[in-house]
Amino acid sequence: MSCVRRHREDHGVARRANAILLLDEGKSCQLIAEFLYLDDDTVRLWYKAYREGGWDLLSTDGWKGGQSRMTSAQEAELSAWLEDRFCRSTTEVRAHISATYGLEYSHSGCIKLLTRLGFEYRKPKGLPRVAPAAAQAAFIEMYQRLLNELGADEAVYFADAVHPEYQTKPAYGWVKAGTNPAVQTTAGRGRVNIHGALNLETFDLSFVEPITVDGISAVQLLAKIEASNPYKRLIHVIWDNAAYHKGQEVRDFLARPDCRIHLIPLPPYCPHLNPIERLWAVMHRCVTHNQYYPTQKQFADAILAFFRKTLPNEWRSFRDTISDNFRVISHDNFRVFA
């Protein structure tokens, strides 16, 4: 492509000649532009120059390597105007230049101008909602203090729910160049519900498999955590602010005189502060990525086998990935559009 668009004078003259001959044969500007790897505005400008000055005008290249038609002050003003808005195409930019400075730019000329001024054509990144940075930092500080002051008769669990769907999930991997990797897909839309809690110190995973994740399954999970820690006086459970985590069933469970569960809510919209989310990612990598299961039962059995066998037996290999190495996520480095 760089060879096609190089700025050798004889090459440019030949392309203009080709364009005029194709126009004479009745071809459209758009079609010629596609043939010559141009934009149709350029073809129209060539045709206009040919009609006004003949071949003598068109056969003179006159390209001098980027002499700007705008003054430095005008370019600085245009840059400031562009930084205050998000233009979806050059049409808006060209209209502004025409109305403000009386200069007419083609589509390709405008692209070259924008590139020279330091602009590029990009799509905004979608930013998830997240708690304020101060709230995230306060949680991390509280968690570190909790660990530093944790007694021998206390434990900390991170809890959440996951709903892996009975779907083959293609994932990237290295293959021989020129080959066409593929994986068979499933037709079902069922899913497996897991409501679980993970202790990062022992890698003990307590979980239930409810038909529906709700307040009842939350109570079942808390009861299972208590049962697996009979000698712990206090068990801190950190989870998100889902409605079923704060419902009447959970409140009744916590109101028991002998309850040993202490709930700690995560800041809103902060799954990155819950290590069990990283466990779900590891589960998908080991079980669902590029894996085809002929039946939903085989899919569910593979999910449960990971939690019941793979995790207890191989948890040391997952420790670096499933950790409490937290960080604060901020939108300060992004230009966020309203």
N, C-alpha and C positions, 0 to 999 in steps of 0.2 A: 504493500500500500504506500509506503514511503517513496518507492520508486515511481509509482503512478503520479504522485502529487509533488514530485520534486520541482524546483523552480528554475530549471534550465530553460533559457529563452526559446530555443528551437522546439523543445518539447511542448511548451505552453502554446506557441503559435500553431503547432500541428493539432493540438486538442481543440483550439478555436476553429480551425479549418474543418475539422471533423464535425463539430457542432453545427456550423453553418450549412454544410452539405446535407446533414441529416434533417435539418429544418427544411431545406429545399425539397427533400423527399417526402415531406409531410409528417415527419415524426414530431411528437409533442415534446415540450421542454422538460416535462417530468421524466419521460422515457429516455431522452438523451442524457439527462443528468444521471440516471441510473446506469446507463451504459458507460459513461465517462467518470463515474465516481465523483460527481459534483452535486451541488444543490441547484434546483431549477431557477432560482433567482439569478445565479451566475450566468446561466445560459441565456436568460432574458436580457441581461445587461450586455452580453456579447452581441446579441441580435440587434439591440437598440444602437450600439456603437457602429455596427455594420451598416445599418440603415442610414445613420447620420453622417458617417465619414467614409463608408466604403471599406474595402479590404485594406487599403493603406493604413487606416486608423487601427483596424483590428490586428494587423500583422506586426504592429509595434508593441513590444511587451511593456516597456516602461516600468517594470517591477524593480524597485530599489531596495527591497529588504526591510519593509516595515515602517516607512515614514508615517507617523500618526497624523490623522486629519484633525485631531482634537488637541488643544493646548494642554500643557501640564496642569493648569488650574482647572480646566474643564474635566480632565480625567480624574483629578482628586475629588471634584464635586460629584462626578458620576459614581465614583467608588463609595462615597459617603451615602449617596442616595440608595445604592444597591444594598449596602449593609443594613439599612433600616427596613428592608422588606425582603420577601422571598419570591422572586420572579420565576414562574413556571416555564417560560419559553423566552426566546429572543424577541418575540413580537412586542411584548410590553416594553422591553429595553429599547428597541429600535424606535418605537413610538415616542418614548420619552426623549431620546436623543434628537429626534426630528423636531419635536415641539419646543424643546429647550434650546437647542444649539443650531437648528436649521440644517443639520447634516443628515444625509440619507445613507444608511448602512444596509448592505445585503445580509442575509442570514449568516453566510460563512464569514463575512467581514466582521459582523458583530461577535461571533464566536471567537475569532482571533483577538479582537479587542478585549473581550472579557478574560480570555486566557492570559493575555499580557498584563492585565490589571490584577491578576492573582485570584480570579474566580474560577470555579469548576462546577460542572453539572453533577449534583449529588442528590440522593434521596435522604430525607431526615430519618434518623434512627428513632424507632419507637421506644420511649422510656416508660418502664412500669412505674406505677405509683409506689412511693416509698415514704416511710416516716421521716420526719426532719432529722438531719444529721445529729443534732444534739440529743434527740431521743434514742437514736441508735448507740451513740457513744455512752449515754447513761446506762443503757442495758448492758453493754459490754463491761463497763466498770462494775456494775452490780454483780454480774456473773463472775468476774474475776475475784471479787471480794467474797462471794459465796464459796468459791472453790478454796480460797485461802483459809477460810474460817470453818470449813466443813468438818464435822466431827466424824469419828470412826463409826458411829451408829447412824450416819446419814448417807443418803444416796441422791444422785441427780439423774433424771431421765428427760430426754427430749421426745415429745410425742407429736404425732400427726397422722393423717390418713392418706392413702394412695389408692388409685383406682385404675390399675393397668387394664387397657382394653385388649380384647382378643383381636389384635391386628398385627400383621407383620410390619416391623419398623425398619426399613432400609437405612443403613448407616454407612458412612464413609470408611474406606479401607484401601490398602495398596493392592493394585492388580497390574497385570502385564499390559503395557500400552497397546491399544488396538483391540483389546478384548471387550466384550460387552457383559459385565457382571449383572446378574439378576437373581431375585429371590421370589419364590412363589408367595402369593398373597392369600389372605383368608377372606371369606365372604361374611363372616359373623360380625356382630356388633356388641357382643356380651362383654362383661368386664368382671374382674375380681376385686372385691373390696377388702382392704387391709387397714385396720386401725391399730397402729403400733407405737411403741415407746422404746427408745434405745438409751442404754447406759454406756457412755463413752469410756468409762474406766474399766468395766468388765466386759463390754460389748454384749451384755445380756439384752436380748430383744424380746419383749413381751408384746404379743399381738393377738387380736381376735379377728375373725373372718365373718363380719355381719352381712346380712342381706342388704341392709341400709346403714350407712354411717350416720348416727344420730346420738341423742343424749343417752339412750340405752347402751349403745356400743361404747360410748365414752366411759360410762360407769363400769361396764364389763372390763374394759381395759385397766381402769384404775384399781379394780379389785384384783386383777391378775398381777399387777405390779406389786401390790401389797403381799399377795400370796407368795411371790417369788423372792420377797425380801423379809422373811419372818423375823429377823433379828435387827432390823433397822427401825430406830425410833422415829425417824422423820425422813420422808421421801419427797424431794422436790421434783415436781413435774412441770416442765416448761413447754407450753404449747401456744398456738395462735388464738385469735379472738373469734373463732367461729361460733355461731349462735349456739350450736349443740354443746360446745365446751362450757357454756355459761347458763345452761337451762336448768329447769327445776330438778331433773333427775340428778344432775351433778351436785347441785346445792344440797339436796337431801342426803347424798352420799357423804359429802364433806361435813354435814351436821352431826354425824354419828359421834358419840363420846370417845370411841376408840379409834377414830380415823387418824391415820398416820401420813396422809397425803397433804402436801402444801403446794398449791398451784401458783405458778408464776407466768403471767401473760407476756407474750412477745410484743414488741412494738408493732403497730399495724403495718401491713404490707411489707414484712421483712422476712420472707422465707430464707434469705441468705444467712440469717442468724439462727437457723434451726438445722443442726447437722443431720437430722434424720432425712432431710430433703436430699442430702448427698448420698445417703443410703439408697433412697429410691432410684437415684441416677445410676448407681452401681448395679442395682438389681436389673434395670432395663438393659444396661450394657452387657450383663452376663446372660440374661434370659430372653429378652425380646428382640434385641437388635440383630437383624439378618437371620432370624430364626423362624421357621415355619412349623406350625403345629396343626396336624390334620383335624383335631377336634378341640372344642373349648375345654373339655376335661383335661386333655393332655397339657394345654396351656396353663390351666389353673394348677395342675399338679407340679409343673415346672416352677411356677412362681412360689408355691408353698415349699417345694424342695429347697429352693435357694435360702429361704428364711430358716427352715428347720435343720438343714444339713450343711449347705455351703458356708453360710455365715458363721455358725459355731465352729466349724472345722478350719476355716481359712481366714478368720477375722484379722489375724496379724498382717495379712497382705493388703487389707483394706484400711488400716489405721491412718496412713498418710493421706488418703482421699477423704475418709469420713472423719473429720476432725472439727475442733472448735477454734480453728484459726480464723477468727472473725475480722471483718473490716467494715468500715462505714462507707455506704454508697451515697454519693452526692451527685446532683445534677449541675453543680457549679461550673463544670468544664464544658457544658453544652450550651448552645444557643437555642433556647426553648421557645418555640412559637406559641403564641397565645391561642 
